[in-house]
Amino acid sequence: MEKLETQKKFYLKINLDREHNCPIITYANLGDWKHSKVIAERPNEIKTIKVDFLKNLRMDELLNIAVDLGIEN
């Protein structure tokens, strides 16, 4: 099996916020860091978006996530 180089490393999680009864997207651009190290040493770099069921997720929100994660077209 061939080992491939990692080009981008990011964290992305979608889960249900039971308190607000809506899905939330949590994400961070990790660079060369491990997720646990980012949480401990750079918690302000972890971003969260609450998804409103009535408005859905807007395209500009998705584009902002992509830009923050360093994903290019």
Contacts in CASP RR format, 6 or more apart in sequence:
PFRMAT RR
TARGET T0000
AUTHOR 0000-0000-0000
METHOD contacts of the structure
MODEL  1
MEKLETQKKFYLKINLDREHNCPIITYANLGDWKHSKVIAERPNEIKTIK
VDFLKNLRMDELLNIAVDLGIEN
8 31 0 8 1.000
8 69 0 8 1.000
8 70 0 8 1.000
8 71 0 8 1.000
9 30 0 8 1.000
9 31 0 8 1.000
9 32 0 8 1.000
9 33 0 8 1.000
10 27 0 8 1.000
10 28 0 8 1.000
10 29 0 8 1.000
10 30 0 8 1.000
10 31 0 8 1.000
10 69 0 8 1.000
10 70 0 8 1.000
10 71 0 8 1.000
11 26 0 8 1.000
11 27 0 8 1.000
11 28 0 8 1.000
11 30 0 8 1.000
11 35 0 8 1.000
11 38 0 8 1.000
11 46 0 8 1.000
12 25 0 8 1.000
12 26 0 8 1.000
12 27 0 8 1.000
12 65 0 8 1.000
12 69 0 8 1.000
13 25 0 8 1.000
13 26 0 8 1.000
13 27 0 8 1.000
14 23 0 8 1.000
14 24 0 8 1.000
14 25 0 8 1.000
14 26 0 8 1.000
15 23 0 8 1.000
15 24 0 8 1.000
15 26 0 8 1.000
16 22 0 8 1.000
16 23 0 8 1.000
16 24 0 8 1.000
17 23 0 8 1.000
17 24 0 8 1.000
17 50 0 8 1.000
20 50 0 8 1.000
22 50 0 8 1.000
22 51 0 8 1.000
22 52 0 8 1.000
22 53 0 8 1.000
23 50 0 8 1.000
23 51 0 8 1.000
24 48 0 8 1.000
24 49 0 8 1.000
24 50 0 8 1.000
24 51 0 8 1.000
25 48 0 8 1.000
25 49 0 8 1.000
25 51 0 8 1.000
25 57 0 8 1.000
25 65 0 8 1.000
26 46 0 8 1.000
26 47 0 8 1.000
26 48 0 8 1.000
27 46 0 8 1.000
27 47 0 8 1.000
27 48 0 8 1.000
27 65 0 8 1.000
27 68 0 8 1.000
27 69 0 8 1.000
28 35 0 8 1.000
28 38 0 8 1.000
28 45 0 8 1.000
28 46 0 8 1.000
28 47 0 8 1.000
29 45 0 8 1.000
29 68 0 8 1.000
29 69 0 8 1.000
29 70 0 8 1.000
30 38 0 8 1.000
33 41 0 8 1.000
33 42 0 8 1.000
38 45 0 8 1.000
38 46 0 8 1.000
39 46 0 8 1.000
47 65 0 8 1.000
47 68 0 8 1.000
49 57 0 8 1.000
49 61 0 8 1.000
49 65 0 8 1.000
51 57 0 8 1.000
END
